[in-house]
Amino acid sequence: MGIRSDVSVIVATRNRRDLLGDLLTSLAGCDPLPAEVVVVDDASTDAPDQAALSAARPFRVRLVRNDRCVGPGAARNRGVHASRGDLLVFTDDDCVVRPDWVGALAGALDRRADEMLGGLGGRVIARDRDLFSRYFEFHRILEPRPHDAEHPRRIPYLVTANCAIRRPGRSGMPCAREPSRGIPGDTLMSQSNVEAVVGRLATDEGFRRRFQHDRRAVLDELIAQGVRLNPVEVKALLNLDLAACERFAERLDPRIQKTGLRPDP
């Protein structure tokens, strides 16, 4: 089993100690291994312990603690600053990775070392098989999409559960943009607001009907309220299969529906 001495894995976490343990266990099965895993604890109430995180790991675990919650985007940026590798690989604390994950991402960047390529990413497959997870997987919500049909390999953002970049400053690529307002941690490297909109469509009938009547107006209203959606995310929501969303909503437990489902008059 080899080690990629130039790879740092960066994970932002908050109140997911058990899931974080599952992730570290899966990373320990990678071949090659990363040189280090930087865990940024974003003011968890069940804060992980350095000794427990490092126990029996075949790589160094560097724990960085935030005194207050700053959100996942700013937490990842702290991880970037604390890391030492030239290749920065990102995943989320509720993920598990395949044994070839580190090698696949680092190797892809190696093969494009002479190109003007800041980073790359891949698919995120649902870990659980519940309805919500399958919906996200079927509609490829957690998957980088090309913005320009003429350049299908160019994507405007990366999904933080499965991506890698060259160290900022050495590739000309900046860190994730940190929020200036709104919910902490809403960044270009996170689809948390897309997930929130889709979740509301599944559980709020009134919102779903307004969205069905005028998608653009609803999204413009959300953006005016401070919800950060980039152009690609807006386009994806405008093209969302609302009939599939309706079928998904009908299968949810009524107790989590804001209002009961009713047929149109």
C-alpha positions as CSV (number, residue, x, y, z in Angstrom):
1,M,0.0,0.0,0.0
2,G,1.5,3.3,-1.1
3,I,1.2,6.8,0.2
4,R,0.7,10.0,-1.8
5,S,2.9,12.4,0.2
6,D,1.5,15.4,-1.8
7,V,-2.1,14.7,-0.9
8,S,-4.1,16.3,1.9
9,V,-7.7,15.3,2.4
10,I,-9.8,18.1,3.9
11,V,-13.1,17.5,5.8
12,A,-15.4,20.0,7.5
13,T,-17.5,18.5,10.2
14,R,-20.1,19.4,12.7
15,N,-22.0,17.1,15.1
16,R,-21.4,14.0,13.1
17,R,-18.8,12.2,15.1
18,D,-19.9,8.6,14.3
19,L,-20.3,9.4,10.6
20,L,-16.8,11.0,10.6
21,G,-15.4,7.8,12.1
22,D,-17.0,5.8,9.2
23,L,-15.3,8.2,6.7
24,L,-11.9,7.9,8.3
25,T,-12.2,4.1,8.3
26,S,-12.9,4.1,4.6
27,L,-10.0,6.5,4.0
28,A,-7.7,4.0,5.8
29,G,-8.6,1.5,3.2
30,C,-7.4,3.6,0.3
31,D,-4.5,2.6,-1.9
32,P,-2.6,4.9,-2.2
33,L,-3.2,6.6,1.2
34,P,-3.2,10.4,1.6
35,A,-0.3,11.8,3.6
36,E,-2.8,13.5,6.0
37,V,-6.4,14.1,6.7
38,V,-7.3,17.6,8.0
39,V,-10.5,17.6,10.0
40,V,-12.0,21.0,10.7
41,D,-14.5,20.7,13.6
42,D,-17.0,23.6,13.2
43,A,-17.8,24.1,16.9
44,S,-19.5,20.7,17.4
45,T,-21.4,20.0,20.6
46,D,-20.0,16.4,20.3
47,A,-16.5,17.6,19.4
48,P,-14.2,14.8,18.2
49,D,-11.1,13.9,20.2
50,Q,-7.7,14.1,18.5
51,A,-6.5,10.8,20.1
52,A,-9.7,9.0,19.0
53,L,-9.4,10.4,15.5
54,S,-5.8,9.4,15.1
55,A,-6.0,5.9,16.7
56,A,-4.7,3.2,14.4
57,R,-4.9,5.4,11.3
58,P,-2.2,4.9,8.6
59,F,-2.1,8.6,8.0
60,R,-1.7,11.7,10.0
61,V,-5.0,13.3,11.3
62,R,-4.7,17.0,11.9
63,L,-7.6,18.3,13.9
64,V,-8.5,22.0,13.7
65,R,-11.2,23.4,16.0
66,N,-13.4,26.4,15.4
67,D,-14.6,28.3,18.6
68,R,-17.8,29.2,16.8
69,C,-19.7,27.9,13.9
70,V,-18.5,29.6,10.7
71,G,-20.1,27.3,8.2
72,P,-18.7,24.6,5.9
73,G,-17.2,27.0,3.3
74,A,-15.1,28.9,5.8
75,A,-14.3,25.7,7.6
76,R,-12.9,24.1,4.5
77,N,-10.8,27.2,3.9
78,R,-9.3,26.8,7.4
79,G,-8.5,23.3,6.4
80,V,-6.7,24.5,3.2
81,H,-4.6,26.8,5.3
82,A,-3.7,24.1,7.8
83,S,-2.9,21.5,5.2
84,R,0.5,20.8,3.7
85,G,-0.2,18.9,0.5
86,D,0.1,20.3,-3.0
87,L,-3.1,18.4,-4.0
88,L,-6.1,19.1,-1.9
89,V,-8.9,16.5,-1.9
90,F,-12.3,17.2,-0.4
91,T,-15.1,15.0,0.9
92,D,-17.9,15.4,3.4
93,D,-18.3,14.0,6.9
94,D,-21.3,11.8,5.9
95,C,-19.5,10.1,3.0
96,V,-17.5,6.9,2.6
97,V,-15.0,6.6,-0.2
98,R,-13.9,3.8,-2.5
99,P,-10.4,2.3,-2.1
100,D,-9.2,3.9,-5.3
101,W,-10.6,7.3,-4.5
102,V,-7.4,9.1,-3.6
103,G,-5.5,7.6,-6.4
104,A,-8.2,8.3,-9.0
105,L,-8.5,12.0,-8.2
106,A,-4.7,12.6,-7.7
107,G,-3.9,10.6,-10.8
108,A,-6.3,12.6,-12.9
109,L,-4.7,15.9,-11.8
110,D,-1.2,14.4,-12.4
111,R,-2.2,13.5,-16.0
112,R,-3.3,17.1,-16.6
113,A,-0.4,18.8,-14.9
114,D,0.5,20.9,-18.0
115,E,-3.1,22.0,-18.5
116,M,-4.8,25.1,-17.0
117,L,-6.8,22.9,-14.8
118,G,-7.5,24.1,-11.3
119,G,-9.5,21.1,-10.1
120,L,-11.8,18.3,-11.0
121,G,-14.6,16.2,-9.4
122,G,-16.8,13.2,-9.8
123,R,-20.1,11.6,-9.0
124,V,-21.6,11.2,-5.6
125,I,-23.6,8.0,-5.2
126,A,-26.3,7.9,-2.5
127,R,-25.0,5.9,0.5
128,D,-28.5,5.1,1.8
129,R,-31.4,3.8,-0.3
130,D,-34.2,5.9,1.2
131,L,-36.5,8.0,-1.1
132,F,-34.7,11.3,-0.5
133,S,-31.3,9.8,-1.3
134,R,-32.6,8.0,-4.4
135,Y,-34.2,11.2,-5.6
136,F,-31.0,13.1,-5.4
137,E,-29.1,10.4,-7.1
138,F,-31.6,9.9,-9.9
139,H,-31.7,13.6,-10.8
140,R,-27.9,13.8,-10.4
141,I,-28.2,16.8,-8.1
142,L,-24.9,16.0,-6.4
143,E,-23.0,15.8,-9.6
144,P,-20.9,18.5,-11.4
145,R,-22.5,19.5,-14.6
146,P,-21.1,21.4,-17.6
147,H,-22.4,25.0,-18.0
148,D,-21.4,25.4,-21.6
149,A,-22.4,22.8,-24.2
150,E,-19.5,23.7,-26.3
151,H,-17.1,22.9,-23.5
152,P,-18.6,19.8,-21.9
153,R,-15.5,19.2,-19.7
154,R,-15.7,22.6,-18.1
155,I,-17.8,22.9,-15.0
156,P,-18.4,26.1,-13.0
157,Y,-18.3,24.5,-9.5
158,L,-17.2,21.4,-7.8
159,V,-19.3,19.2,-5.4
160,T,-17.4,19.1,-2.1
161,A,-18.2,15.5,-1.4
162,N,-15.9,14.4,-4.2
163,C,-13.4,16.8,-5.7
164,A,-9.7,17.7,-5.8
165,I,-7.8,21.0,-6.5
166,R,-4.3,22.1,-6.8
167,R,-3.2,24.2,-3.9
168,P,-4.5,27.8,-4.3
169,G,-1.7,30.1,-5.3
170,R,0.1,27.4,-7.2
171,S,-2.6,26.9,-9.7
172,G,-4.1,30.4,-9.7
173,M,-7.3,29.0,-8.2
174,P,-8.7,30.9,-5.1
175,C,-10.2,29.3,-2.0
176,A,-14.0,28.8,-1.8
177,R,-15.8,32.1,-1.6
178,E,-16.9,32.8,1.9
179,P,-20.4,34.2,2.6
180,S,-20.9,38.0,3.1
181,R,-24.4,37.5,4.4
182,G,-27.1,34.9,4.9
183,I,-26.6,31.4,6.3
184,P,-23.0,30.8,7.3
185,G,-21.2,28.6,4.9
186,D,-23.2,29.0,1.7
187,T,-20.4,29.0,-0.9
188,L,-19.7,28.2,-4.5
189,M,-18.4,24.8,-3.3
190,S,-21.6,23.7,-1.7
191,Q,-25.1,22.8,-2.9
192,S,-26.7,23.2,0.5
193,N,-29.2,25.7,-0.8
194,V,-30.2,23.5,-3.7
195,E,-30.9,20.7,-1.3
196,A,-32.9,23.1,0.9
197,V,-35.1,24.2,-2.1
198,V,-35.7,20.6,-3.2
199,G,-36.5,19.6,0.3
200,R,-39.0,22.4,0.6
201,L,-40.6,21.4,-2.7
202,A,-41.0,17.9,-1.3
203,T,-42.6,19.0,2.0
204,D,-44.4,22.3,1.4
205,E,-47.4,22.0,-0.9
206,G,-48.0,25.7,-1.0
207,F,-44.4,26.4,-2.0
208,R,-44.6,23.7,-4.6
209,R,-47.7,25.1,-6.2
210,R,-46.2,28.6,-6.3
211,F,-43.0,27.1,-7.9
212,Q,-45.1,25.2,-10.4
213,H,-46.9,28.4,-11.4
214,D,-43.8,30.6,-11.8
215,R,-40.4,29.1,-11.1
216,R,-38.4,32.1,-12.1
217,A,-40.4,34.4,-9.8
218,V,-40.0,32.0,-6.8
219,L,-36.2,31.7,-7.3
220,D,-35.8,35.4,-7.7
221,E,-37.7,35.9,-4.5
222,L,-35.4,33.4,-2.7
223,I,-32.3,35.1,-4.0
224,A,-33.6,38.5,-2.9
225,Q,-34.1,37.0,0.6
226,G,-30.4,36.1,0.6
227,V,-30.4,32.5,-0.6
228,R,-27.2,32.0,-2.6
229,L,-27.8,30.2,-5.8
230,N,-25.3,30.3,-8.7
231,P,-26.4,30.4,-12.3
232,V,-25.9,26.7,-12.9
233,E,-28.0,25.9,-9.8
234,V,-30.8,28.3,-10.9
235,K,-30.8,26.6,-14.3
236,A,-31.0,23.2,-12.7
237,L,-33.9,24.2,-10.5
238,L,-35.7,25.8,-13.5
239,N,-35.4,22.5,-15.4
240,L,-36.4,20.3,-12.4
241,D,-38.8,17.5,-13.1
242,L,-41.7,18.7,-10.8
243,A,-43.9,15.7,-11.6
244,A,-41.2,13.5,-10.2
245,C,-40.9,15.8,-7.1
246,E,-44.7,15.5,-6.7
247,R,-44.6,11.7,-6.8
248,F,-41.8,11.8,-4.3
249,A,-43.8,14.0,-2.0
250,E,-46.8,11.7,-2.2
251,R,-44.7,8.9,-0.7
252,L,-43.4,10.9,2.3
253,D,-44.8,10.5,5.7
254,P,-47.7,13.1,6.0
255,R,-46.4,14.1,9.4
256,I,-43.5,16.0,7.7
257,Q,-45.7,17.6,5.1
258,K,-46.4,21.3,5.8
259,T,-49.9,20.8,4.4
260,G,-51.8,17.8,3.1
261,L,-51.5,16.9,-0.6
262,R,-54.6,17.8,-2.5
263,P,-55.5,17.5,-6.2
264,D,-55.7,20.7,-8.2
265,P,-59.3,22.0,-8.4
